[in-house]
């Protein structure tokens, strides 16, 4: 084996050298939204701990992102281990560059870390030919259709799309400016470089395959079983834990650790780190990083005082909450009766929902009561998230963690009736300052949010007509069955110049929620810049929300007409569509949002 070098490098130094490539045996880019969200939350959380106006960069926190293994041959650096992180960081840099585009202070350095200038066009620092067309489109702010492309390319588009939902868009320009500098100068990796492919791969195997460390789950399992003195009961508990770990594995990597974090935080965490600089980690954070050690250090508070306690902790407590967690995972993938909001919250990327939902369940609740509580809390979260999103408030993990913990503490140990009252009061308090009013609409960063809301409106109308709602269809954003947000007004200012003061005012009005619908992507493309009058016959064929613009929608549709009358919703046909119609339609959508996500939905009669 030749000499091997290991260097501590900032992202700036790492990406300032020659381009990276990947070897043929490398796997596709596989990161999912969960991994992306964890990285962004970690980065933003670490930055926020020490950032403040006037604090120089060198006095702010550092963040270590692990090691990458490189095989170097001449000027080419092939990534043997670490391409998932380098790819994701490149996507983040491109996204941050777009965010700072209209700001007075820019970090011009960021572009040099994404690509080098070349006579034939930009040469990406992560130079992978099959991905370059996609990366160029993202860099230029153009749309890109990944249909028919590799898994890596489809994932690139999806993860970049996710950044608009995940990244905290309420950062002030000065904070964003400093955050970009912090990313490129305070985020560090260790670059391990071998000058031979064989050596590099040997290092990779050694780091990943030999001496596998015990996971927190392994150590928690060992601790619990070691304290069950009866051999027969210990064997029974061992078999039960293994059976659930197998079930969790069917739902993806790290599902078992996600369960233990959600369960232990929901039932036992009493404190969370204070929201001030230099604050210490408390129960909530410690469970998130080392739940096995936390349980051992807090066994008395958890109620583990004898061998029988440890046995019951596994056989009764863990079994109950593991079953409920598996039910939540299934409801997150497909709408289940009574737990529909679990799917909606999962689609919004709210990873804390399982913590909050489980916190409302008592270990002695019967199955019917437990499920009713779970559905109720999920409905609360659904309304909570959507009123925040309507008012352009962030719902990311880092923004919601403290508030979520206050909800967790407020609902523990409550009966179903008490739970309804607590959550109803909390939602009313949330809606004192933010409601479903104002000029909500489409921006550069909330496309997924708007699509989900329009999908809910459409689904609600369909259900009033006695049809099965097609929410799941309407939220698809890529592939041959994709849907897109449709602007009712064609993107031609000259057609509306007499009505709007200038092109900027026209664009603002065009993006208001009342001027938007959902259409299949292929239909949306075919309508192009048609006038409203030419679009209207096509709207008749698409879905309930588009259909509601046409007079025919209000004929022979008793279910919808009764619902409209009962709730006082101002649905009506529109022969033309201009600024006044957008305003009227926006008020209608606001009223529909207020109905769907009303706090009073939490006071439904108990079945």
PEFENGI-V194959 format. One record per pair of residues at least 6 apart in sequence whose ideal C-beta (glycine too) atoms are under 8 Angstrom apart, sorted by the first residue. I is the first residue (numbers start at 0). J is the second residue. If there is no record, write none. Layout:
i=[I:I]
j=[J:J]
//
This chain:
i=[0:0:0:0:1:1:1:1:2:3:3:3:3:3:4:4:4:5:5:5:5:5:6:6:6:7:7:8:8:8:8:9:9:9:9:9:10:10:10:10:10:10:10:10:11:11:11:11:13:13:14:14:14:15:15:16:17:17:17:18:18:18:18:18:18:18:18:18:19:19:19:19:19:19:19:19:19:20:20:20:20:20:20:21:21:21:21:22:22:22:22:25:25:25:27:27:27:27:28:28:28:28:28:28:28:28:29:29:29:30:30:30:30:30:31:32:32:32:32:32:33:34:34:35:35:35:35:35:36:36:36:36:36:36:38:38:39:39:39:39:39:40:40:40:40:41:42:42:42:43:43:43:43:43:44:45:45:46:46:46:46:46:46:47:48:48:48:49:49:49:49:50:50:50:50:50:51:52:56:56:56:56:56:59:59:60:61:61:61:62:62:62:63:63:64:64:64:64:64:65:65:65:65:66:66:66:66:66:66:66:67:67:67:67:67:67:67:67:67:68:68:68:68:68:68:68:68:68:68:69:69:69:69:69:69:69:69:69:70:70:70:70:70:70:70:70:70:70:70:71:71:71:71:72:72:76:77:77:78:79:79:79:79:79:79:80:80:80:80:81:82:84:85:86:86:87:88:89:89:89:89:89:90:90:90:90:90:91:91:92:92:92:92:92:93:93:93:93:93:94:94:94:94:95:95:95:95:95:96:96:96:96:97:97:98:98:98:99:99:99:99:99:99:99:102:102:102:103:104:104:104:105:106:106:106:106:108:109:109:112:112:113:113:113:113:114:114:114:114:114:115:115:115:116:120:121:121:123:123:125:127:129:129:129:129:130:130:130:132:133:133:133:133:133:133:134:136:136:137:137:137:137:143:144:145:145:145:145:145:146:146:146:153:156:157:160:160:160:161:161:163:163:163:163:163:164:164:164:164:164:165:165:166:166:167:167:167:167:168:168:168:169:169:169:170:191:193:193:213:214:215:215:215:215:215:215:216:216:216:216:216:218:218:219:219:219:219:220:220:222:222:222:223:223:223:223:223:223:224:224:224:224:226:226:226:227:227:227:227:227:227:228:229:229:232:232:232:233:235:236:236:236:236:239:239:239:239:240:240:243:243:243:243:244:246:246:247:247:247:247:247:248:248:250:250:254:256:257:258:258:258:259:260:260:260:260:261:261:261:261:262:262:262:262:262:263:263:263:263:264:264:264:264:264:264:264:265:265:265:265:265:265:265:265:266:266:266:266:266:266:267:267:267:267:267:268:268:268:268:268:268:269:269:269:269:270:270:270:271:271:271:271:271:271:271:272:272:272:272:272:272:274:280:282:282:283:283:285:285:286:294:294:298:301:302:302:303:303:315:316:319:319:319:320:320:320:323:323:323:323:324:324:326:326:326:326:327:327:327:327:327:327:329:330:330:330:330:331:331:331:331:332:332:333:333:334:334:334:335:335:337:337:337:338:338:338:338:339:339:340:340:340:340:340:341:341:341:341:343:343:343:343:344:344:344:344:344:345:346:346:347:347:347:347:347:348:348:349:349:349:349:350:351:351:351:351:352:352:354:354:355:355:355:355:355:355:356:356:356:356:356:358:358:358:358:358:359:359:359:359:359:359:359:359:360:360:360:361:364:368:371:371:371:372:372:375:375:375:375:375:376:376:376:378:378:379:379:379:379:379:381:382:382:382:382:382:382:383:383:384:385:385:385:385:386:386:386:386:386:386:387:387:387:387:388:388:388:388:389:389:389:389:389:389:390:390:390:390:391:391:391:392:392:393:406:406:409:409:410:410:410:413:415:416:419:419:422:423:423:423:423:426:426:427:430:434:435:435:435:435:435:436:438:438:439:439:439:439:440:440:440:440:440:440:440:440:441:441:441:441:441:442:446:447:449:449:449:450:450:450:450:450:450:450:451:452:452:453:453:453:453:453:453:454:454:454:454:454:455:455:456:456:456:456:456:457:457:457:457:457:457:457:457:458:458:458:458:459:459:459:460:460:460:460:461:461:461:461:461:462:463:463:463:463:463:464:464:464:464:465:466:469:472:472:473:473:473:474:475:475:476:476:479:480:481:481:482:482:482:482:483:483:483:483:483:484:484:484:485:485:485:485:485:485:485:486:486:486:486:487:487:487:487:487:487:487:487:488:488:488:488:488:488:488:488:489:489:489:489:489:490:490:491:492:492:492:492:494:495:495:498:498:499:499:499:508:508:508:509:511:511:511:512:512:512:512:513:513:513:513:513:513:513:513:513:514:514:514:514:516:516:516:516:517:517:517:517:518:518:518:519:522:522:526:526:526:531:531:531:532:535:535:538:538:538:538:539:539:539:539:539:543:543:546:547:547:548:548:548:549:550:552:552:553:553:553:553:553:559:562:563:566:566:567:568:568:568:568:569:569:569:569:570:573:573]
j=[193:195:198:201:193:194:195:198:194:191:192:193:198:202:190:191:192:66:189:190:191:192:189:190:192:187:189:187:188:189:190:183:184:185:186:187:88:112:182:183:184:186:187:188:108:112:183:184:188:190:112:113:124:111:112:76:74:75:76:74:75:76:115:122:123:124:125:126:69:76:77:78:82:85:124:125:126:75:76:77:78:126:127:77:78:82:127:70:77:79:196:78:79:82:149:150:151:154:82:83:86:130:150:151:154:155:83:150:154:83:86:87:154:158:154:157:158:161:165:348:350:83:87:87:158:161:162:165:161:165:348:350:395:396:84:87:91:162:165:166:395:165:395:396:397:62:62:182:186:166:167:178:395:397:397:60:62:59:60:62:178:181:185:397:60:276:277:58:59:60:276:59:174:177:178:181:276:173:177:180:181:184:185:181:185:185:185:186:187:185:186:187:187:188:84:88:186:187:188:81:84:188:189:80:81:188:189:190:191:206:78:80:81:84:85:188:189:190:191:78:79:80:81:191:193:199:202:203:206:76:77:78:79:190:191:192:193:199:76:77:79:192:193:194:195:196:198:199:200:77:192:193:194:194:196:192:196:199:85:193:196:199:200:202:203:202:203:206:207:188:125:188:125:125:155:158:186:113:123:124:125:134:137:155:158:159:162:162:182:109:112:113:182:183:113:134:137:138:159:159:162:163:166:109:175:178:179:182:109:110:113:138:140:443:166:168:175:105:106:109:172:175:176:179:172:175:176:172:172:173:176:176:176:179:180:183:183:179:183:124:183:121:123:124:138:121:122:123:124:138:121:122:124:122:135:135:138:131:134:134:151:148:149:151:152:151:152:155:143:143:145:148:152:155:156:155:142:143:143:155:156:159:156:477:152:153:155:156:477:477:478:479:477:477:477:446:447:476:348:447:443:444:445:446:447:347:348:445:447:448:348:395:395:444:393:395:397:398:391:393:444:391:392:393:178:202:199:202:221:256:256:259:289:290:291:292:244:255:256:259:291:291:292:259:290:291:294:237:240:291:294:295:236:240:294:309:312:313:233:236:237:240:303:306:309:233:236:306:309:310:313:306:306:310:306:310:314:310:314:309:310:313:314:313:314:317:318:313:317:255:317:318:321:255:321:325:254:255:258:321:325:254:255:325:328:328:290:353:320:321:324:290:286:287:290:354:324:353:354:357:317:320:321:324:357:286:290:293:294:282:283:286:287:354:358:407:320:353:354:355:356:357:358:407:316:320:357:358:362:411:282:286:297:300:301:281:282:283:286:404:407:281:282:300:408:281:282:283:281:282:283:284:400:401:404:278:279:280:281:283:284:401:288:293:297:400:404:292:293:293:301:303:304:312:308:312:309:312:362:362:360:362:369:357:360:362:357:360:369:373:353:357:335:338:370:373:338:341:353:356:357:373:335:338:339:341:342:341:342:344:345:342:345:342:471:342:470:471:341:342:370:371:374:370:373:374:377:374:377:374:377:378:380:381:352:356:373:377:377:381:451:455:352:377:380:381:384:352:451:474:384:388:394:448:451:394:395:380:384:394:399:396:396:399:400:403:377:380:403:407:376:380:403:406:407:410:372:373:376:377:380:376:406:407:410:411:372:373:375:376:410:411:413:418:369:372:373:412:372:415:415:605:606:415:418:415:418:419:422:601:410:418:422:600:601:406:422:425:426:601:596:426:596:597:598:600:601:426:429:394:452:592:595:596:429:430:433:434:435:596:393:394:429:433:394:445:448:452:433:435:437:439:452:592:433:434:437:439:439:442:445:398:433:399:422:425:421:425:418:421:422:421:605:605:601:602:601:598:599:601:602:598:601:598:598:593:589:590:592:593:596:589:511:585:511:512:585:589:449:507:510:511:512:514:515:585:449:484:510:512:515:510:484:476:484:512:515:473:474:476:482:483:484:517:474:512:592:473:484:515:516:517:544:470:473:474:482:517:470:595:544:588:591:592:595:468:469:470:473:517:542:543:544:468:469:470:473:468:591:595:543:544:547:559:467:468:469:542:543:468:558:559:561:562:563:543:556:558:559:558:543:542:480:482:482:517:542:482:481:482:482:483:521:519:519:520:517:518:519:520:517:518:519:520:523:515:516:517:515:516:517:518:523:526:545:509:510:514:515:514:515:516:531:534:548:576:581:495:505:508:509:514:531:576:581:527:528:529:530:531:509:528:528:499:502:505:506:530:505:577:577:578:505:508:578:514:578:581:581:581:582:585:584:585:588:589:580:581:582:583:584:585:586:587:588:576:581:584:585:538:541:544:545:541:542:544:545:526:541:545:541:537:541:533:534:537:573:575:576:575:548:549:545:546:548:549:545:546:549:551:552:552:559:552:570:572:572:573:576:572:572:559:572:559:560:570:571:572:570:568:570:590:594:590:587:590:591:594:583:586:587:590:587:580:584]
//
